[in-house]
């Protein structure tokens, strides 16, 4: 590692630019290395809940109960896996950006659940709201991976 | 007052962050906020002992908080950039940016 920082007051403009570049490079590398659980989580959350709400909206009886329990189990497994993966890095997850992601997902998920309750059996409404859950989650994941 | 005590941005550089390893540790924590010891070590590309030594200096200065936890029976150390550390880092980067831009200013400024 080249040490251009050890001589107090001896940094010239070129050295300062090199240090700024290095800071940016290291910061991005460290952040990229720990970002994958977050991108994976939001993607998996979107896929699981969109498929779950779509299936709940179009099934009845025992099949509905199986889908309902399966979706809940998938959600619990996802949250537990995510919490284990980010252990020690909780500060990252409490950022304003993540609040927006989760709030966006929650709004579309509530809409999809409302369709399950009030317009049960409608292929159109189930498809639209469940598709929205997936699209929002994938947009959030894409945004996170590029941020 | 000596000439060295003027307003040149180099006087605003943080003494602690002028060490290359400490500079890199804080840079690694800048975006992520909190990282595991091994993640910082891999990002900075130094040995465990060298990292421990510099982290201790940053912790003493209040720039970094060191957390200890156990995952099963395995100890896990986490490093978090504190508010003071972030403020010092921002000031240090601002001074560097001013130095970096100083050769693009007109000669009449100096």
Boltz contact constraints between the chains, C-beta under 6 A:
constraints:
  - contact:
      token1: [A, 1]
      token2: [B, 20]
      max_distance: 6.0
  - contact:
      token1: [A, 3]
      token2: [B, 20]
      max_distance: 6.0
  - contact:
      token1: [A, 5]
      token2: [B, 18]
      max_distance: 6.0
  - contact:
      token1: [A, 5]
      token2: [B, 20]
      max_distance: 6.0
  - contact:
      token1: [A, 5]
      token2: [B, 23]
      max_distance: 6.0
  - contact:
      token1: [A, 9]
      token2: [B, 10]
      max_distance: 6.0
  - contact:
      token1: [A, 11]
      token2: [B, 99]
      max_distance: 6.0
  - contact:
      token1: [A, 13]
      token2: [B, 99]
      max_distance: 6.0
  - contact:
      token1: [A, 13]
      token2: [B, 100]
      max_distance: 6.0
  - contact:
      token1: [A, 13]
      token2: [B, 102]
      max_distance: 6.0
  - contact:
      token1: [A, 13]
      token2: [B, 103]
      max_distance: 6.0
  - contact:
      token1: [A, 16]
      token2: [B, 96]
      max_distance: 6.0
  - contact:
      token1: [A, 16]
      token2: [B, 99]
      max_distance: 6.0
  - contact:
      token1: [A, 16]
      token2: [B, 100]
      max_distance: 6.0
  - contact:
      token1: [A, 17]
      token2: [B, 100]
      max_distance: 6.0
  - contact:
      token1: [A, 19]
      token2: [B, 96]
      max_distance: 6.0
  - contact:
      token1: [A, 20]
      token2: [B, 96]
      max_distance: 6.0
  - contact:
      token1: [A, 23]
      token2: [B, 27]
      max_distance: 6.0
  - contact:
      token1: [A, 26]
      token2: [B, 24]
      max_distance: 6.0
  - contact:
      token1: [A, 26]
      token2: [B, 27]
      max_distance: 6.0
  - contact:
      token1: [A, 26]
      token2: [B, 28]
      max_distance: 6.0
  - contact:
      token1: [A, 26]
      token2: [B, 43]
      max_distance: 6.0
  - contact:
      token1: [A, 27]
      token2: [B, 27]
      max_distance: 6.0
  - contact:
      token1: [A, 27]
      token2: [B, 30]
      max_distance: 6.0
  - contact:
      token1: [A, 27]
      token2: [B, 31]
      max_distance: 6.0
  - contact:
      token1: [A, 29]
      token2: [B, 43]
      max_distance: 6.0
  - contact:
      token1: [A, 30]
      token2: [B, 28]
      max_distance: 6.0
  - contact:
      token1: [A, 30]
      token2: [B, 32]
      max_distance: 6.0
  - contact:
      token1: [A, 30]
      token2: [B, 43]
      max_distance: 6.0
  - contact:
      token1: [A, 31]
      token2: [B, 31]
      max_distance: 6.0
  - contact:
      token1: [A, 31]
      token2: [B, 32]
      max_distance: 6.0
  - contact:
      token1: [A, 34]
      token2: [B, 32]
      max_distance: 6.0
  - contact:
      token1: [A, 88]
      token2: [B, 36]
      max_distance: 6.0
  - contact:
      token1: [A, 88]
      token2: [B, 76]
      max_distance: 6.0
  - contact:
      token1: [A, 88]
      token2: [B, 78]
      max_distance: 6.0
  - contact:
      token1: [A, 89]
      token2: [B, 34]
      max_distance: 6.0
  - contact:
      token1: [A, 91]
      token2: [B, 33]
      max_distance: 6.0
  - contact:
      token1: [A, 91]
      token2: [B, 34]
      max_distance: 6.0
  - contact:
      token1: [A, 92]
      token2: [B, 32]
      max_distance: 6.0
  - contact:
      token1: [A, 92]
      token2: [B, 33]
      max_distance: 6.0
